[in-house]
Amino acid sequence: MNPDLTAEQRRLRAEIIAFAREELGRDVAADDREARFPVEDWRRCAAFGVLGWPVPVEYGGRGLDPLTVIVALEALGYGCRDNGLVFAVNNHLWGCVIYLLTHGTDEQKRRYLPALCDGTLIGAHALTEPEAGSDVLGLRTTAERDGDHYRLRGTKCFVSNGPVADVFVTLARTGDRERAQDGLTAFLVTADLPGVDRTRELSKMGLRTTPMGVVEFDDVRVPAANVLGREGAGYPVFTSTIEWERSFMFAAQVGAMERLLEESVRHANARRQFGRSIGGFQAVAHQIADMKIRLELARLLLYRVGRLKRDGRMALTEATIAKIFISESLVRTATAAVEIHGARGYVTESGLERELRDALGGPIYAGTSAVQRGILAELVGVHGALSGDRGGEPG
């Protein structure tokens, strides 16, 4: 445990770990096998307050500061073995709730946040299209003003939480402006509006308990009151919010890294070969040492972002670094855990192969590692390192 945590943060961490171990992921193997969204676990998360951790109390949340939210998410990832459930929670928070918190009107917050916090509504971020993901400025979905409504037309794909979501945050083109950045608008689109069609659910390698699908908007009449920010401000709304997703979404992965490290240490001490525990072999010991190094560096990066956001400061560079390092480190740690456990790690009953499958998505969603490295190069002054926008394939 990080000694820099306050007594209150340590108590919260312990409470969350106990809750996650006792209440969540009881049927994770079956849920993963059937690609089944654990509805009851979602409700337990809502009742425990998970879905409202960053939301002010006046809107039905817990009102935790950004650093404490990171501590909480790390504890959730450590205690809960259902990485798909945790991923669904993160998509709900950082693909929908954070947009309302940072750009919603008071009326929008009062209307949607309490239900998003208590689990009545599930949020999703409908951004990626068949021909546009990292290139946000290339979005083809359109929204045409029609009195006090907009007519929304387009297709969004790879929408995590999409098949079960009630509220979508989506970007659409509202005009051909001289600057492409001025032609996008962000909307809150509810699933009950006529013309919102979840056309199909997508099968995935990992994170199977988070449903992912294709959502079509067929001439959907979206109230003008559901615009986030103002017309034409969708791009700055997106770019000012994405750093939350790039960093906070990966706090749970730091918790998963710690869990995998502890399991590997226990196995290395208990498993004997050639008359001694396998931890005594340098090949295994060094893998475990590297797991510890990655864990501590990931935590330092993550908490740096949390402190900056707590202080109301931008953290784009730090969030980009954290996204790259944490997502890639989890893949390496999960791979090492499988290797250390040998055949036991490879068979499904151990759950470690599931951990590896789940980890492999991290360097892809919320902006691929390649895109993030281009962004980082530009942030440190390399001109033209990344053409197009600063977005990325969403989760």
KEKE-3310 file (N, C-alpha, C; in steps of 0.2 Angstrom, whole numbers, plus 5000, padded with zeros to 4 digits):
npx = (5004:5002:5012:5009:4996:4982:4974:4960:4959:4966:4957:4946:4951:4953:4939:4934:4941:4937:4923:4923:4929:4920:4908:4908:4911:4908:4904:4912:4920:4910:4902:4911:4914:4901:4900:4892:4884:4886:4873:4868:4879:4883:4873:4876:4888:4883:4875:4884:4891:4900:4897:4896:4907:4916:4906:4898:4890:4878:4872:4870:4881:4897:4907:4921:4938:4949:4961:4958:4948:4956:4963:4953:4948:4959:4959:4947:4950:4960:4953:4942:4940:4933:4937:4931:4918:4924:4929:4918:4912:4921:4920:4907:4909:4920:4918:4905:4899:4909:4909:4897:4899:4910:4905:4892:4876:4867:4854:4855:4864:4856:4846:4851:4863:4860:4853:4862:4872:4865:4863:4852:4853:4864:4879:4887:4900:4899:4908:4918:4918:4914:4924:4931:4941:4953:4955:4946:4942:4937:4925:4909:4896:4881:4872:4858:4851:4834:4823:4819:4826:4839:4843:4849:4861:4869:4882:4889:4902:4910:4906:4908:4898:4888:4877:4869:4867:4859:4861:4870:4885:4889:4898:4895:4894:4890:4891:4900:4913:4926:4937:4940:4940:4929:4918:4911:4899:4895:4884:4871:4863:4848:4844:4831:4825:4816:4823:4836:4846:4852:4861:4869:4878:4895:4907:4921:4939:4944:4938:4925:4913:4910:4898:4899:4895:4887:4879:4866:4861:4846:4840:4837:4828:4835:4834:4838:4842:4850:4863:4880:4890:4891:4885:4896:4907:4911:4924:4933:4927:4928:4943:4946:4942:4947:4959:4955:4950:4961:4969:4963:4955:4964:4968:4962:4969:4982:4979:4975:4988:4995:4988:4991:5004:5005:4999:5008:5020:5016:5014:5027:5034:5027:5027:5037:5052:5065:5069:5068:5060:5052:5054:5067:5074:5083:5077:5064:5063:5068:5058:5048:5053:5053:5040:5036:5043:5037:5024:5026:5031:5021:5011:5016:5016:5002:4997:5002:4995:4983:4985:4988:4975:4967:4971:4966:4973:4980:4984:4988:5000:5006:4995:4995:5007:5005:4995:5001:5011:5005:4995:5003:5012:5003:5000:5013:5015:5004:5007:5019:5014:5007:5017:5025:5017:5016:5009:4998:4995:4991:4979:4961:4955:4962:4961:4971:4974:4963:4965:4976:4970:4961:4970:4976:4968:4971:4982:4975:4962:4955:4963:4976:4993:5002:4996:4996:5010:5013:5006:5012:5025:5022:5018:5030:5037:5039:5036:5022:5022:5011:4998:4982:4969:4969:4964:4958:4955:4941:4936)
npy = (4994:5011:5022:5036:5039:5046:5044:5042:5039:5027:5019:5020:5013:5000:4996:4996:4986:4975:4975:4972:4960:4952:4954:4955:4948:4935:4925:4926:4918:4910:4921:4927:4917:4916:4929:4938:4952:4957:4960:4961:4963:4976:4983:4981:4988:5001:5003:5003:5015:5017:5021:5034:5040:5052:5062:5076:5078:5084:5080:5067:5059:5053:5063:5063:5068:5070:5063:5054:5047:5040:5032:5024:5018:5010:5002:4995:4988:4980:4972:4966:4953:4953:4960:4965:4970:4980:4988:4992:5000:5010:5015:5020:5031:5039:5040:5046:5051:5061:5070:5076:5082:5091:5099:5100:5108:5116:5111:5099:5092:5090:5083:5071:5066:5060:5048:5042:5040:5031:5020:5018:5023:5019:5024:5028:5031:5036:5036:5032:5028:5018:5023:5032:5035:5037:5048:5060:5072:5067:5062:5057:5057:5066:5081:5090:5106:5108:5117:5117:5106:5094:5084:5069:5059:5044:5031:5023:5013:4999:5003:5003:4997:5000:4991:4990:5003:5018:5031:5041:5049:5058:5063:5074:5080:5097:5107:5114:5121:5134:5130:5114:5110:5117:5112:5102:5095:5091:5079:5074:5059:5050:5033:5029:5037:5039:5030:5028:5014:4999:4990:4978:4967:4965:4952:4949:4947:4948:4956:4952:4954:4966:4973:4976:4986:4990:5006:5014:5029:5035:5047:5054:5063:5075:5084:5101:5106:5096:5097:5097:5109:5120:5123:5118:5117:5104:5098:5105:5101:5087:5086:5092:5083:5071:5068:5063:5051:5044:5042:5040:5029:5019:5017:5006:4996:4996:4992:4978:4974:4974:4963:4952:4952:4948:4935:4929:4929:4921:4909:4906:4904:4893:4883:4869:4863:4853:4851:4863:4879:4887:4901:4903:4902:4911:4916:4916:4924:4936:4940:4942:4953:4963:4964:4970:4982:4988:4990:4999:5011:5013:5017:5029:5037:5038:5043:5055:5061:5062:5071:5082:5084:5086:5098:5106:5107:5106:5090:5084:5079:5071:5062:5055:5049:5040:5033:5025:5019:5011:5003:4995:4990:4982:4972:4965:4961:4953:4943:4938:4933:4922:4914:4912:4903:4893:4878:4878:4892:4893:4886:4887:4887:4893:4906:4915:4916:4923:4935:4939:4940:4950:4961:4964:4972:4985:4993:4997:5003:5019:5027:5021:5014:5018:5030:5037:5039:5047:5059:5062:5065:5076:5084:5087:5094:5090:5093:5089:5076:5069:5068:5075:5073:5073:5062:5046:5028:5024:5016)
npz = (5000:4996:5006:5006:5006:5014:5030:5028:5015:5015:5023:5015:5004:5009:5012:4999:4993:5001:4999:4984:4984:4991:4985:4971:4954:4957:4948:4937:4928:4921:4917:4908:4899:4893:4888:4896:4903:4919:4927:4941:4948:4943:4949:4962:4963:4960:4972:4981:4979:4968:4955:4956:4961:4957:4957:4963:4979:4979:4967:4968:4970:4977:4979:4978:4978:4964:4965:4976:4969:4960:4969:4974:4962:4959:4969:4967:4955:4960:4969:4962:4951:4939:4926:4915:4920:4928:4918:4911:4921:4921:4907:4908:4918:4913:4899:4899:4911:4915:4905:4907:4920:4917:4906:4906:4908:4922:4922:4914:4922:4934:4928:4923:4931:4944:4941:4934:4944:4953:4946:4938:4925:4912:4905:4890:4877:4862:4849:4839:4822:4807:4797:4804:4819:4827:4820:4824:4818:4806:4807:4801:4805:4806:4811:4810:4812:4817:4820:4837:4839:4834:4819:4819:4811:4807:4810:4823:4829:4839:4852:4868:4881:4874:4869:4881:4885:4891:4890:4878:4875:4861:4846:4832:4816:4813:4804:4790:4793:4791:4799:4803:4816:4821:4817:4824:4836:4852:4859:4871:4869:4871:4873:4871:4862:4846:4832:4837:4836:4841:4832:4832:4842:4847:4847:4857:4860:4874:4890:4890:4898:4897:4887:4869:4855:4839:4835:4828:4822:4816:4808:4820:4832:4841:4856:4856:4869:4873:4869:4873:4880:4867:4851:4838:4847:4849:4847:4856:4868:4868:4867:4879:4889:4887:4893:4906:4903:4897:4908:4921:4918:4918:4931:4938:4931:4937:4950:4946:4941:4954:4960:4952:4953:4967:4966:4958:4966:4977:4971:4965:4977:4982:4973:4968:4960:4955:4968:4975:4978:4964:4964:4967:4956:4945:4933:4935:4947:4942:4933:4942:4950:4940:4938:4950:4948:4937:4943:4953:4946:4938:4947:4952:4941:4939:4951:4950:4940:4946:4957:4950:4943:4954:4959:4950:4937:4921:4913:4902:4896:4906:4907:4895:4895:4906:4901:4890:4897:4908:4902:4893:4902:4910:4901:4899:4912:4915:4905:4910:4922:4918:4912:4923:4930:4922:4914:4922:4922:4909:4907:4907:4920:4929:4928:4924:4910:4906:4912:4904:4891:4894:4897:4885:4877:4882:4877:4865:4866:4870:4863:4853:4857:4848:4842:4854:4857:4846:4849:4861:4856:4849:4860:4866:4857:4844:4828:4818:4821:4823:4813:4810:4822:4841:4846:4847:4846:4855:4871)
capx = (5000:5006:5012:5008:4989:4979:4971:4954:4960:4967:4951:4942:4954:4951:4932:4932:4944:4933:4917:4924:4931:4915:4901:4909:4914:4907:4903:4916:4922:4904:4900:4916:4913:4895:4900:4886:4885:4884:4868:4867:4886:4882:4868:4879:4892:4879:4873:4890:4893:4905:4896:4896:4913:4918:4901:4896:4885:4872:4869:4869:4887:4901:4910:4928:4942:4952:4966:4955:4945:4961:4964:4947:4948:4965:4957:4942:4954:4964:4949:4938:4943:4930:4940:4926:4914:4927:4930:4911:4911:4926:4917:4902:4912:4925:4915:4899:4898:4914:4907:4892:4902:4914:4902:4884:4872:4865:4848:4857:4867:4851:4842:4855:4868:4857:4851:4869:4875:4862:4863:4846:4855:4870:4882:4892:4903:4898:4913:4921:4914:4918:4929:4935:4942:4958:4954:4940:4939:4935:4918:4904:4889:4879:4867:4856:4847:4828:4819:4822:4829:4844:4841:4855:4861:4876:4883:4895:4904:4915:4904:4908:4892:4883:4871:4865:4867:4853:4863:4876:4889:4891:4900:4892:4896:4885:4892:4906:4917:4933:4942:4937:4938:4923:4912:4908:4895:4894:4877:4868:4857:4846:4842:4823:4823:4815:4828:4842:4845:4858:4860:4872:4883:4902:4911:4928:4944:4944:4934:4919:4908:4908:4895:4901:4891:4886:4873:4865:4856:4843:4836:4835:4827:4838:4833:4844:4844:4854:4869:4885:4893:4888:4886:4903:4912:4912:4931:4936:4924:4931:4950:4947:4939:4950:4964:4952:4949:4967:4973:4958:4952:4969:4969:4960:4974:4987:4976:4976:4995:4997:4985:4994:5011:5005:4998:5014:5024:5013:5015:5034:5036:5024:5029:5044:5055:5072:5071:5067:5054:5054:5056:5074:5078:5084:5073:5057:5064:5069:5051:5044:5056:5051:5033:5036:5046:5032:5019:5028:5032:5014:5007:5019:5013:4995:4995:5004:4989:4978:4987:4987:4968:4964:4973:4963:4978:4980:4988:4988:5007:5006:4990:4997:5013:5002:4991:5005:5015:5001:4992:5008:5015:4999:5001:5019:5014:4999:5011:5024:5010:5005:5023:5027:5012:5017:5003:4993:4993:4988:4972:4956:4952:4966:4959:4976:4973:4958:4968:4980:4966:4958:4975:4978:4964:4973:4985:4971:4956:4956:4969:4981:4999:5005:4993:4998:5017:5013:5003:5017:5030:5020:5018:5037:5039:5041:5031:5020:5023:5004:4993:4975:4967:4973:4959:4960:4950:4938:4934)
capy = (5000:5018:5026:5043:5039:5048:5038:5041:5035:5020:5016:5019:5007:4993:4995:4994:4979:4970:4975:4969:4952:4948:4955:4956:4943:4928:4920:4929:4913:4909:4927:4928:4912:4918:4936:4940:4958:4955:4966:4961:4966:4983:4986:4981:4994:5007:5004:5005:5022:5017:5025:5042:5043:5059:5066:5080:5075:5087:5077:5060:5056:5053:5069:5061:5072:5066:5058:5049:5043:5035:5027:5020:5014:5005:4996:4991:4984:4975:4967:4963:4949:4954:4966:4968:4974:4986:4992:4995:5006:5016:5018:5024:5037:5043:5041:5049:5055:5066:5075:5080:5085:5096:5103:5100:5113:5113:5107:5093:5088:5088:5078:5064:5063:5056:5042:5038:5038:5026:5014:5018:5024:5017:5028:5026:5036:5033:5041:5029:5026:5013:5026:5037:5033:5041:5054:5062:5077:5064:5060:5058:5057:5073:5083:5096:5109:5108:5121:5116:5099:5092:5078:5065:5053:5041:5025:5022:5006:4998:5006:4999:4998:5001:4986:4991:5010:5022:5038:5041:5055:5057:5069:5074:5086:5102:5112:5114:5127:5135:5126:5107:5109:5121:5109:5096:5097:5085:5078:5068:5055:5044:5027:5029:5042:5035:5031:5025:5007:4995:4985:4972:4966:4962:4947:4951:4942:4949:4961:4950:4955:4973:4973:4981:4985:4995:5010:5018:5035:5035:5053:5054:5070:5076:5091:5106:5106:5090:5099:5098:5115:5124:5121:5119:5116:5097:5096:5106:5097:5081:5086:5094:5078:5065:5066:5059:5044:5041:5041:5037:5023:5014:5016:4999:4991:4996:4987:4972:4972:4972:4957:4947:4951:4944:4928:4926:4928:4915:4903:4905:4901:4886:4878:4866:4860:4851:4851:4870:4883:4890:4908:4903:4902:4918:4917:4918:4929:4942:4942:4945:4959:4967:4966:4975:4989:4991:4992:5006:5016:5015:5020:5035:5041:5038:5048:5062:5064:5063:5077:5088:5086:5088:5105:5110:5109:5101:5084:5080:5075:5066:5057:5052:5044:5035:5028:5021:5014:5007:4998:4991:4986:4976:4966:4962:4958:4947:4938:4935:4929:4916:4910:4909:4898:4887:4875:4881:4898:4893:4883:4892:4887:4897:4913:4920:4917:4928:4941:4941:4942:4957:4966:4965:4978:4992:4997:4999:5007:5026:5029:5016:5016:5022:5037:5041:5041:5053:5064:5064:5068:5083:5088:5089:5099:5087:5096:5085:5069:5066:5071:5074:5075:5070:5058:5039:5023:5024:5010)
capz = (5000:4996:5012:5005:5007:5020:5034:5025:5009:5017:5025:5009:5000:5012:5011:4992:4992:5004:4995:4978:4984:4993:4981:4964:4951:4959:4942:4932:4923:4917:4913:4903:4894:4889:4886:4899:4907:4926:4929:4948:4950:4942:4954:4968:4962:4961:4979:4985:4977:4964:4949:4958:4965:4956:4956:4969:4983:4977:4961:4970:4970:4983:4979:4980:4974:4958:4968:4979:4964:4957:4974:4974:4956:4959:4974:4963:4950:4964:4973:4958:4946:4933:4923:4911:4924:4930:4912:4910:4925:4918:4902:4911:4921:4909:4893:4899:4917:4916:4900:4910:4925:4915:4901:4906:4911:4928:4921:4912:4928:4938:4925:4922:4935:4949:4938:4932:4950:4956:4941:4934:4918:4910:4901:4885:4873:4855:4845:4833:4816:4802:4794:4809:4826:4829:4816:4826:4813:4800:4808:4796:4808:4805:4815:4806:4816:4814:4826:4844:4839:4829:4816:4820:4806:4807:4813:4828:4831:4844:4857:4874:4885:4869:4869:4887:4888:4891:4888:4874:4873:4854:4842:4826:4812:4813:4799:4786:4795:4788:4802:4804:4823:4823:4814:4828:4842:4857:4861:4875:4866:4875:4869:4870:4856:4840:4827:4840:4835:4842:4827:4833:4848:4844:4851:4858:4863:4881:4893:4887:4902:4895:4880:4864:4849:4834:4836:4822:4823:4809:4808:4827:4834:4848:4858:4857:4876:4875:4867:4878:4878:4863:4844:4836:4852:4851:4847:4862:4873:4868:4869:4886:4893:4885:4898:4911:4901:4896:4914:4926:4916:4919:4938:4939:4929:4942:4955:4943:4941:4960:4961:4948:4956:4973:4965:4956:4972:4981:4967:4965:4984:4984:4967:4969:4955:4956:4975:4978:4975:4957:4965:4968:4949:4942:4927:4938:4952:4939:4931:4948:4951:4934:4939:4955:4946:4933:4947:4957:4942:4936:4952:4953:4936:4940:4956:4948:4936:4951:4961:4945:4942:4961:4960:4944:4932:4915:4914:4895:4895:4911:4906:4889:4897:4910:4897:4887:4901:4912:4897:4891:4908:4912:4896:4901:4919:4914:4901:4915:4927:4914:4911:4930:4932:4917:4912:4926:4919:4902:4907:4909:4927:4934:4927:4922:4903:4905:4913:4898:4886:4896:4896:4878:4875:4885:4872:4859:4868:4873:4859:4853:4859:4842:4842:4860:4856:4841:4853:4866:4853:4848:4866:4868:4852:4837:4823:4813:4823:4823:4809:4812:4829:4846:4849:4848:4847:4862:4873)
cpx = (5004:5006:5010:5000:4987:4976:4964:4954:4962:4961:4946:4944:4952:4944:4931:4935:4939:4926:4918:4926:4925:4908:4902:4912:4913:4906:4907:4918:4916:4902:4905:4915:4906:4894:4894:4888:4882:4879:4868:4874:4886:4878:4872:4884:4888:4877:4878:4893:4898:4904:4895:4902:4915:4913:4899:4890:4878:4868:4869:4875:4891:4905:4918:4932:4946:4957:4963:4951:4950:4962:4959:4946:4953:4962:4952:4945:4958:4959:4944:4941:4939:4932:4935:4921:4917:4928:4923:4910:4915:4923:4911:4904:4915:4923:4908:4898:4903:4912:4901:4894:4906:4911:4895:4882:4870:4858:4850:4860:4861:4847:4845:4859:4865:4856:4857:4872:4872:4861:4857:4848:4862:4873:4887:4895:4903:4902:4915:4916:4918:4924:4933:4935:4947:4958:4947:4937:4936:4928:4913:4897:4887:4873:4864:4850:4840:4823:4823:4825:4835:4842:4848:4855:4868:4876:4890:4896:4909:4913:4903:4902:4886:4876:4866:4864:4861:4855:4870:4879:4891:4893:4897:4894:4890:4886:4899:4909:4923:4938:4938:4935:4932:4917:4909:4905:4894:4886:4876:4862:4855:4843:4835:4821:4822:4821:4835:4841:4852:4857:4864:4877:4889:4905:4918:4933:4944:4939:4927:4913:4906:4905:4898:4897:4891:4879:4872:4860:4853:4838:4833:4834:4830:4837:4839:4846:4849:4861:4874:4889:4889:4889:4892:4908:4913:4919:4934:4933:4927:4939:4951:4945:4943:4955:4962:4952:4956:4971:4968:4956:4957:4971:4968:4966:4980:4985:4977:4983:4997:4994:4989:5001:5010:5003:5004:5019:5022:5015:5023:5037:5033:5026:5036:5046:5062:5074:5070:5062:5056:5056:5064:5078:5077:5079:5066:5058:5064:5062:5047:5046:5054:5044:5032:5038:5040:5026:5020:5028:5025:5010:5010:5016:5006:4993:4998:4999:4984:4979:4986:4979:4965:4966:4970:4968:4977:4985:4989:4995:5007:5001:4992:5002:5010:4998:4995:5008:5011:4998:4997:5011:5010:4999:5007:5018:5009:5003:5016:5020:5009:5011:5026:5023:5013:5010:4997:4990:4989:4981:4967:4954:4956:4964:4964:4976:4968:4961:4972:4975:4963:4963:4976:4974:4967:4977:4981:4966:4959:4962:4975:4988:5003:5003:4996:5005:5017:5011:5009:5023:5029:5020:5025:5040:5041:5035:5029:5021:5016:5000:4986:4974:4971:4968:4962:4954:4947:4937:4927)
cpy = (5006:5021:5033:5044:5042:5043:5037:5038:5028:5016:5015:5013:5000:4992:4993:4987:4974:4969:4971:4962:4949:4948:4955:4950:4936:4923:4923:4924:4911:4915:4928:4923:4913:4925:4939:4946:4956:4961:4967:4965:4974:4986:4986:4987:5001:5008:5005:5012:5022:5021:5032:5044:5050:5064:5070:5077:5078:5084:5069:5056:5056:5059:5068:5066:5067:5061:5052:5044:5038:5030:5022:5015:5008:5000:4992:4986:4978:4970:4963:4959:4950:4960:4969:4972:4981:4991:4995:5001:5012:5019:5023:5031:5041:5044:5045:5054:5061:5072:5079:5084:5092:5101:5103:5106:5111:5109:5100:5089:5085:5082:5071:5061:5059:5049:5038:5036:5032:5020:5013:5019:5022:5021:5025:5032:5033:5038:5038:5027:5021:5016:5031:5035:5038:5048:5057:5068:5074:5061:5061:5058:5065:5075:5090:5099:5110:5111:5120:5109:5099:5085:5074:5059:5051:5035:5025:5015:5006:5002:5002:5001:4999:4997:4987:4998:5013:5029:5038:5048:5054:5064:5068:5081:5091:5107:5111:5121:5128:5131:5120:5107:5113:5118:5103:5099:5090:5085:5073:5065:5050:5039:5026:5033:5037:5036:5028:5017:5004:4989:4978:4972:4963:4958:4949:4946:4943:4954:4959:4952:4963:4972:4978:4980:4991:4999:5014:5023:5037:5041:5054:5062:5071:5083:5095:5107:5101:5092:5100:5104:5119:5121:5123:5119:5109:5095:5098:5103:5090:5081:5088:5088:5072:5063:5062:5052:5041:5039:5037:5030:5017:5013:5009:4994:4991:4991:4980:4970:4970:4965:4951:4946:4947:4937:4925:4924:4921:4909:4901:4902:4894:4881:4876:4862:4858:4852:4858:4873:4886:4897:4908:4903:4909:4920:4919:4924:4936:4945:4945:4952:4965:4969:4971:4982:4992:4994:4999:5012:5018:5019:5028:5040:5042:5043:5055:5065:5066:5069:5083:5090:5088:5095:5109:5111:5104:5096:5080:5076:5069:5060:5052:5047:5039:5030:5023:5016:5009:5001:4993:4987:4981:4970:4962:4958:4952:4941:4934:4931:4922:4911:4908:4903:4892:4885:4877:4888:4898:4890:4888:4892:4891:4905:4918:4921:4922:4935:4944:4944:4949:4962:4968:4971:4985:4996:4999:5004:5014:5029:5024:5019:5020:5029:5041:5043:5047:5059:5067:5067:5075:5087:5090:5093:5096:5089:5090:5077:5065:5070:5070:5076:5072:5066:5051:5034:5023:5017:5009)
cpz = (5000:5003:5012:5006:5013:5024:5031:5019:5010:5019:5019:5004:5003:5011:5004:4991:4995:5001:4988:4979:4986:4989:4974:4961:4953:4953:4936:4926:4918:4913:4907:4897:4890:4887:4889:4904:4914:4929:4937:4951:4949:4947:4961:4968:4963:4968:4983:4984:4971:4958:4950:4961:4964:4956:4963:4972:4981:4971:4962:4970:4977:4984:4981:4975:4969:4961:4972:4975:4961:4962:4974:4968:4956:4964:4971:4959:4954:4967:4968:4952:4939:4930:4918:4914:4926:4924:4910:4914:4923:4912:4904:4914:4917:4902:4893:4905:4917:4911:4903:4916:4923:4910:4901:4910:4918:4927:4918:4918:4932:4935:4924:4927:4941:4947:4936:4938:4953:4952:4937:4927:4918:4905:4896:4881:4866:4850:4839:4828:4812:4799:4798:4816:4829:4826:4818:4821:4807:4801:4803:4798:4808:4810:4812:4810:4813:4820:4832:4845:4834:4826:4815:4815:4806:4810:4817:4829:4836:4850:4863:4878:4880:4869:4875:4889:4887:4889:4884:4873:4866:4851:4835:4822:4811:4808:4795:4788:4791:4792:4804:4811:4825:4820:4818:4834:4846:4859:4866:4871:4870:4871:4868:4865:4850:4835:4830:4840:4836:4838:4828:4839:4845:4849:4851:4861:4871:4883:4890:4891:4901:4888:4875:4858:4844:4835:4830:4824:4816:4810:4815:4829:4841:4850:4858:4864:4878:4872:4873:4876:4874:4856:4841:4841:4854:4851:4854:4868:4874:4870:4877:4891:4892:4890:4904:4909:4900:4902:4919:4924:4917:4926:4940:4937:4934:4948:4952:4943:4948:4962:4958:4951:4963:4971:4962:4961:4976:4977:4966:4972:4985:4979:4968:4963:4956:4963:4978:4974:4969:4958:4966:4962:4947:4937:4930:4943:4948:4936:4936:4950:4946:4935:4944:4952:4942:4937:4950:4952:4939:4941:4953:4947:4937:4945:4955:4944:4941:4955:4956:4944:4949:4962:4954:4938:4927:4916:4908:4894:4899:4910:4900:4891:4901:4906:4893:4892:4905:4907:4895:4896:4910:4907:4898:4908:4918:4910:4906:4920:4924:4914:4918:4932:4928:4915:4916:4924:4913:4902:4909:4916:4931:4933:4924:4914:4902:4907:4908:4893:4887:4895:4889:4875:4877:4880:4866:4861:4871:4869:4859:4855:4854:4842:4848:4860:4851:4845:4858:4862:4851:4854:4868:4863:4845:4833:4818:4815:4823:4819:4811:4819:4834:4850:4850:4848:4854:4864:4872)
residu = (MET:ASN:PRO:ASP:LEU:THR:ALA:GLU:GLN:ARG:ARG:LEU:ARG:ALA:GLU:ILE:ILE:ALA:PHE:ALA:ARG:GLU:GLU:LEU:GLY:ARG:ASP:VAL:ALA:ALA:ASP:ASP:ARG:GLU:ALA:ARG:PHE:PRO:VAL:GLU:ASP:TRP:ARG:ARG:CYS:ALA:ALA:PHE:GLY:VAL:LEU:GLY:TRP:PRO:VAL:PRO:VAL:GLU:TYR:GLY:GLY:ARG:GLY:LEU:ASP:PRO:LEU:THR:VAL:ILE:VAL:ALA:LEU:GLU:ALA:LEU:GLY:TYR:GLY:CYS:ARG:ASP:ASN:GLY:LEU:VAL:PHE:ALA:VAL:ASN:ASN:HIS:LEU:TRP:GLY:CYS:VAL:ILE:TYR:LEU:LEU:THR:HIS:GLY:THR:ASP:GLU:GLN:LYS:ARG:ARG:TYR:LEU:PRO:ALA:LEU:CYS:ASP:GLY:THR:LEU:ILE:GLY:ALA:HIS:ALA:LEU:THR:GLU:PRO:GLU:ALA:GLY:SER:ASP:VAL:LEU:GLY:LEU:ARG:THR:THR:ALA:GLU:ARG:ASP:GLY:ASP:HIS:TYR:ARG:LEU:ARG:GLY:THR:LYS:CYS:PHE:VAL:SER:ASN:GLY:PRO:VAL:ALA:ASP:VAL:PHE:VAL:THR:LEU:ALA:ARG:THR:GLY:ASP:ARG:GLU:ARG:ALA:GLN:ASP:GLY:LEU:THR:ALA:PHE:LEU:VAL:THR:ALA:ASP:LEU:PRO:GLY:VAL:ASP:ARG:THR:ARG:GLU:LEU:SER:LYS:MET:GLY:LEU:ARG:THR:THR:PRO:MET:GLY:VAL:VAL:GLU:PHE:ASP:ASP:VAL:ARG:VAL:PRO:ALA:ALA:ASN:VAL:LEU:GLY:ARG:GLU:GLY:ALA:GLY:TYR:PRO:VAL:PHE:THR:SER:THR:ILE:GLU:TRP:GLU:ARG:SER:PHE:MET:PHE:ALA:ALA:GLN:VAL:GLY:ALA:MET:GLU:ARG:LEU:LEU:GLU:GLU:SER:VAL:ARG:HIS:ALA:ASN:ALA:ARG:ARG:GLN:PHE:GLY:ARG:SER:ILE:GLY:GLY:PHE:GLN:ALA:VAL:ALA:HIS:GLN:ILE:ALA:ASP:MET:LYS:ILE:ARG:LEU:GLU:LEU:ALA:ARG:LEU:LEU:LEU:TYR:ARG:VAL:GLY:ARG:LEU:LYS:ARG:ASP:GLY:ARG:MET:ALA:LEU:THR:GLU:ALA:THR:ILE:ALA:LYS:ILE:PHE:ILE:SER:GLU:SER:LEU:VAL:ARG:THR:ALA:THR:ALA:ALA:VAL:GLU:ILE:HIS:GLY:ALA:ARG:GLY:TYR:VAL:THR:GLU:SER:GLY:LEU:GLU:ARG:GLU:LEU:ARG:ASP:ALA:LEU:GLY:GLY:PRO:ILE:TYR:ALA:GLY:THR:SER:ALA:VAL:GLN:ARG:GLY:ILE:LEU:ALA:GLU:LEU:VAL:GLY:VAL:HIS:GLY:ALA:LEU:SER:GLY:ASP:ARG:GLY:GLY:GLU:PRO:GLY)
# end
